Amino acid sequence: MNLMHYIEQGGVIMYILLALNIIGFTIMIYKFLQLWLAKRDKEKLADGVLDAISTHKDSVQLTLVKDHISKKMLQLEKGLSTIKTIASIAPLLGLLGTVIGVLSAFEAISKLGLGDPSIFAGGISLALITTVGGLIVAIPHYIGYNYLIGILDHLEADISSIAHQKIFG
């Protein structure tokens, strides 16, 4: 069986999962590139923070450095909540497909009886395919989200360290 056959067999929920997968991976690729560039230019980011606070006294500078770094990190974090949301709802959509499939199987049994197992096999198949689809979408998004958050945490620490060194020597 090919992938499109599974998607068609899973119905609307599989198309929703496919769309979420495309959106999520597009955002993750964009964020990986954005964070890679930010890591490469962390000196420039630190200099930008220092330029923004250069007119203030030393006691205020430390607070301003933290504030400006937080603002930069918030800009870099944009889109990560979408990845996290996809990772969270994909298994739920798979579960929804499972419930719909089992319901369909029971409806077939109630209408036609248990004489022919193929009557309710379609519902069971839908249930299993959507469950697998939901997990296939969720797992890489969880991994990608956690990896990107880790990169952001390290980048924030690096920029903070560079800025402190330039201010206080």
C-alpha positions as a Markdown table, in Angstrom:
| # | Residue | x | y | z |
|---|---|---|---|---|
| 1 | Met | 0.0 | 0.0 | 0.0 |
| 2 | Asn | 1.2 | 3.5 | -0.8 |
| 3 | Leu | 1.0 | 6.5 | 1.5 |
| 4 | Met | -1.8 | 8.2 | -0.4 |
| 5 | His | -3.9 | 5.1 | 0.0 |
| 6 | Tyr | -3.5 | 5.3 | 3.7 |
| 7 | Ile | -4.4 | 9.0 | 3.7 |
| 8 | Glu | -7.5 | 8.4 | 1.6 |
| 9 | Gln | -8.5 | 5.4 | 3.8 |
| 10 | Gly | -8.1 | 7.6 | 7.0 |
| 11 | Gly | -10.5 | 10.2 | 5.6 |
| 12 | Val | -10.8 | 13.8 | 6.6 |
| 13 | Ile | -8.8 | 13.5 | 9.8 |
| 14 | Met | -5.8 | 12.2 | 7.8 |
| 15 | Tyr | -6.0 | 15.2 | 5.5 |
| 16 | Ile | -6.1 | 17.5 | 8.5 |
| 17 | Leu | -3.0 | 15.7 | 10.0 |
| 18 | Leu | -1.2 | 16.0 | 6.6 |
| 19 | Ala | -1.9 | 19.7 | 6.5 |
| 20 | Leu | -0.7 | 20.2 | 10.1 |
| 21 | Asn | 2.4 | 18.1 | 9.3 |
| 22 | Ile | 3.2 | 20.4 | 6.3 |
| 23 | Ile | 2.6 | 23.6 | 8.3 |
| 24 | Gly | 4.6 | 22.3 | 11.3 |
| 25 | Phe | 7.6 | 21.1 | 9.3 |
| 26 | Thr | 7.7 | 24.4 | 7.3 |
| 27 | Ile | 7.8 | 26.4 | 10.5 |
| 28 | Met | 10.5 | 24.1 | 12.0 |
| 29 | Ile | 12.7 | 24.3 | 8.9 |
| 30 | Tyr | 12.3 | 28.1 | 9.0 |
| 31 | Lys | 13.1 | 28.3 | 12.7 |
| 32 | Phe | 16.1 | 26.0 | 12.3 |
| 33 | Leu | 17.5 | 28.3 | 9.6 |
| 34 | Gln | 16.7 | 31.4 | 11.6 |
| 35 | Leu | 18.3 | 30.1 | 14.8 |
| 36 | Trp | 21.3 | 28.8 | 12.8 |
| 37 | Leu | 21.8 | 32.3 | 11.5 |
| 38 | Ala | 21.3 | 33.8 | 15.0 |
| 39 | Lys | 23.9 | 31.4 | 16.5 |
| 40 | Arg | 26.3 | 32.3 | 13.7 |
| 41 | Asp | 25.8 | 36.1 | 14.4 |
| 42 | Lys | 25.5 | 36.1 | 18.2 |
| 43 | Glu | 28.3 | 38.7 | 18.5 |
| 44 | Lys | 26.2 | 41.0 | 16.2 |
| 45 | Leu | 23.1 | 40.3 | 18.3 |
| 46 | Ala | 25.1 | 41.1 | 21.5 |
| 47 | Asp | 26.4 | 44.3 | 19.9 |
| 48 | Gly | 22.8 | 45.3 | 18.9 |
| 49 | Val | 21.8 | 44.9 | 22.6 |
| 50 | Leu | 24.7 | 47.0 | 23.8 |
| 51 | Asp | 24.0 | 49.7 | 21.2 |
| 52 | Ala | 20.5 | 49.9 | 22.5 |
| 53 | Ile | 21.6 | 50.5 | 26.1 |
| 54 | Ser | 24.8 | 52.4 | 25.6 |
| 55 | Thr | 23.5 | 55.7 | 26.9 |
| 56 | His | 22.6 | 54.4 | 30.4 |
| 57 | Lys | 24.6 | 54.1 | 33.6 |
| 58 | Asp | 26.2 | 50.7 | 34.6 |
| 59 | Ser | 23.6 | 49.9 | 37.3 |
| 60 | Val | 20.8 | 50.2 | 34.8 |
| 61 | Gln | 22.7 | 48.5 | 32.0 |
| 62 | Leu | 22.5 | 45.0 | 33.5 |
| 63 | Thr | 18.7 | 45.2 | 33.7 |
| 64 | Leu | 18.5 | 46.7 | 30.2 |
| 65 | Val | 20.7 | 44.0 | 28.8 |
| 66 | Lys | 18.4 | 41.3 | 30.2 |
| 67 | Asp | 15.3 | 43.1 | 28.9 |
| 68 | His | 16.8 | 43.5 | 25.4 |
| 69 | Ile | 18.0 | 39.9 | 25.3 |
| 70 | Ser | 14.5 | 38.8 | 26.3 |
| 71 | Lys | 13.0 | 40.9 | 23.5 |
| 72 | Lys | 15.4 | 39.3 | 21.0 |
| 73 | Met | 14.5 | 35.8 | 22.3 |
| 74 | Leu | 10.8 | 36.5 | 22.0 |
| 75 | Gln | 11.3 | 37.5 | 18.4 |
| 76 | Leu | 13.2 | 34.2 | 17.7 |
| 77 | Glu | 10.5 | 32.2 | 19.6 |
| 78 | Lys | 7.7 | 33.3 | 17.3 |
| 79 | Gly | 6.2 | 30.2 | 15.6 |
| 80 | Leu | 7.4 | 27.7 | 18.2 |
| 81 | Ser | 4.0 | 27.8 | 19.9 |
| 82 | Thr | 2.4 | 26.6 | 16.6 |
| 83 | Ile | 4.8 | 23.6 | 16.5 |
| 84 | Lys | 4.0 | 22.8 | 20.1 |
| 85 | Thr | 0.3 | 23.1 | 19.4 |
| 86 | Ile | 0.6 | 20.7 | 16.4 |
| 87 | Ala | 2.5 | 18.2 | 18.6 |
| 88 | Ser | -0.2 | 18.4 | 21.2 |
| 89 | Ile | -3.3 | 18.1 | 19.0 |
| 90 | Ala | -2.0 | 15.6 | 16.5 |
| 91 | Pro | -2.5 | 12.6 | 18.9 |
| 92 | Leu | -5.9 | 14.0 | 19.8 |
| 93 | Leu | -6.9 | 14.1 | 16.2 |
| 94 | Gly | -5.7 | 10.5 | 15.8 |
| 95 | Leu | -7.8 | 9.6 | 18.8 |
| 96 | Leu | -10.8 | 11.3 | 17.3 |
| 97 | Gly | -10.2 | 9.2 | 14.2 |
| 98 | Thr | -10.0 | 6.1 | 16.4 |
| 99 | Val | -13.4 | 6.9 | 18.0 |
| 100 | Ile | -15.0 | 7.7 | 14.6 |
| 101 | Gly | -13.6 | 4.4 | 13.2 |
| 102 | Val | -14.8 | 2.3 | 16.1 |
| 103 | Leu | -18.2 | 4.0 | 16.0 |
| 104 | Ser | -18.4 | 3.3 | 12.3 |
| 105 | Ala | -17.6 | -0.4 | 12.9 |
| 106 | Phe | -20.3 | -0.7 | 15.6 |
| 107 | Glu | -22.8 | 1.0 | 13.3 |
| 108 | Ala | -22.0 | -1.5 | 10.6 |
| 109 | Ile | -22.4 | -4.4 | 13.0 |
| 110 | Ser | -25.7 | -3.1 | 14.3 |
| 111 | Lys | -27.1 | -2.7 | 10.8 |
| 112 | Leu | -25.7 | -5.9 | 9.2 |
| 113 | Gly | -24.8 | -8.2 | 12.1 |
| 114 | Leu | -21.5 | -10.1 | 12.7 |
| 115 | Gly | -21.9 | -12.5 | 9.8 |
| 116 | Asp | -19.2 | -10.9 | 7.6 |
| 117 | Pro | -16.1 | -9.5 | 9.3 |
| 118 | Ser | -15.3 | -7.3 | 6.3 |
| 119 | Ile | -18.4 | -5.2 | 7.1 |
| 120 | Phe | -16.8 | -3.6 | 10.2 |
| 121 | Ala | -13.1 | -3.9 | 9.0 |
| 122 | Gly | -13.3 | -0.5 | 7.3 |
| 123 | Gly | -14.1 | 1.2 | 10.6 |
| 124 | Ile | -11.4 | -0.6 | 12.5 |
| 125 | Ser | -8.9 | 0.2 | 9.7 |
| 126 | Leu | -9.9 | 3.9 | 9.9 |
| 127 | Ala | -9.4 | 3.8 | 13.7 |
| 128 | Leu | -5.9 | 2.3 | 13.4 |
| 129 | Ile | -4.7 | 4.5 | 10.5 |
| 130 | Thr | -5.7 | 7.8 | 12.2 |
| 131 | Thr | -4.1 | 6.7 | 15.4 |
| 132 | Val | -0.8 | 6.0 | 13.6 |
| 133 | Gly | -1.1 | 9.2 | 11.6 |
| 134 | Gly | -1.6 | 11.3 | 14.7 |
| 135 | Leu | 1.5 | 9.8 | 16.3 |
| 136 | Ile | 3.6 | 10.1 | 13.2 |
| 137 | Val | 2.8 | 13.8 | 13.1 |
| 138 | Ala | 3.2 | 14.4 | 16.8 |
| 139 | Ile | 6.5 | 12.7 | 17.6 |
| 140 | Pro | 8.8 | 14.7 | 15.2 |
| 141 | His | 7.1 | 17.9 | 16.2 |
| 142 | Tyr | 7.7 | 17.2 | 19.9 |
| 143 | Ile | 11.3 | 16.4 | 19.2 |
| 144 | Gly | 11.7 | 19.5 | 16.9 |
| 145 | Tyr | 10.1 | 21.8 | 19.4 |
| 146 | Asn | 12.3 | 20.6 | 22.3 |
| 147 | Tyr | 15.4 | 20.8 | 20.2 |
| 148 | Leu | 14.6 | 24.4 | 19.1 |
| 149 | Ile | 13.9 | 25.5 | 22.6 |
| 150 | Gly | 17.3 | 24.0 | 23.7 |
| 151 | Ile | 19.0 | 26.0 | 20.9 |
| 152 | Leu | 17.2 | 29.2 | 22.1 |
| 153 | Asp | 18.2 | 28.6 | 25.7 |
| 154 | His | 21.9 | 28.2 | 24.7 |
| 155 | Leu | 21.8 | 31.2 | 22.4 |
| 156 | Glu | 20.3 | 33.4 | 25.1 |
| 157 | Ala | 23.0 | 32.3 | 27.6 |
| 158 | Asp | 25.7 | 33.0 | 24.9 |
| 159 | Ile | 24.4 | 36.4 | 24.0 |
| 160 | Ser | 24.1 | 37.3 | 27.7 |
| 161 | Ser | 27.6 | 36.2 | 28.4 |
| 162 | Ile | 29.0 | 38.2 | 25.4 |
| 163 | Ala | 27.1 | 41.3 | 26.4 |
| 164 | His | 28.3 | 41.1 | 30.0 |
| 165 | Gln | 31.9 | 40.6 | 28.9 |
| 166 | Lys | 31.7 | 43.7 | 26.7 |
| 167 | Ile | 30.1 | 45.8 | 29.4 |
| 168 | Phe | 32.1 | 44.7 | 32.5 |
| 169 | Gly | 35.3 | 43.5 | 30.8 |
